[in-house]
């Protein structure tokens, strides 16, 4: 069996490759990424490699929210070309060669929770708001749904909430905090720090993605922990791992302006995925 893993050299892709190789060492995994000479924006490249694959797991995406908030046209085009056009290439190639596609969406497609404190199900409205990353991922998500409804394509959509774990870029929230504290720098907090996120450990998400291969076409599931924390709470947790000479946690913080259209709360329900596969976060 050969699996095409697009975005396989990124944060989630690296975790998935390592997780699956530990579990199923005999499975052949093609890491389809720019680092390995491939590009989801190149349909001929996509189609050629999909034709040789049993399953496609589409993790390829431009993901950094801060970068997606830039107003420059070129920066926004980069998100659209990878997140939307790249997904469309995968859809068409998988349709042509009758290959199942697991598309990795994101909780950012939901925007802020419309029922504060209540876990967001897959029926939560798509109200992406936090930059071109969120809207481009919403477009890709809805295009996958449309392709199933109109063409009967064999697509499953997974929507992970905020991922964390090994191999994550220092640009991301938790690694950035660790980096700033370890260097003795103030911890940068956007806005008041009371925005809340549902954090999912990357290996847990990998298991959920693998289980999704057995779900029926047209299924959409959240990958969530059903518990969230404020930015300030996470900073406090990390602080406690860096005692200073007085034995107290490092507490120097620097509040900066809130990001435009900041999502105030993400809290996901994983009950549908649990019912279908037995998955739960560790």
PyMOL commands that set and color helices and strands:
alter all, ss='L'
color gray80, all
select helices_A, chain A and resi 11-23+34-36+43-50+65-68+73-97+107-110+131-151+173-182+202-214+231-239+271-277
alter helices_A, ss='H'
color red, helices_A
select strands_A, chain A and resi 2-6+28-32+55-58+100-104+155-160+162-164+187-190+196-201+220-223+228-230+253-256
alter strands_A, ss='S'
color yellow, strands_A
deselect
rebuild
show_as cartoon
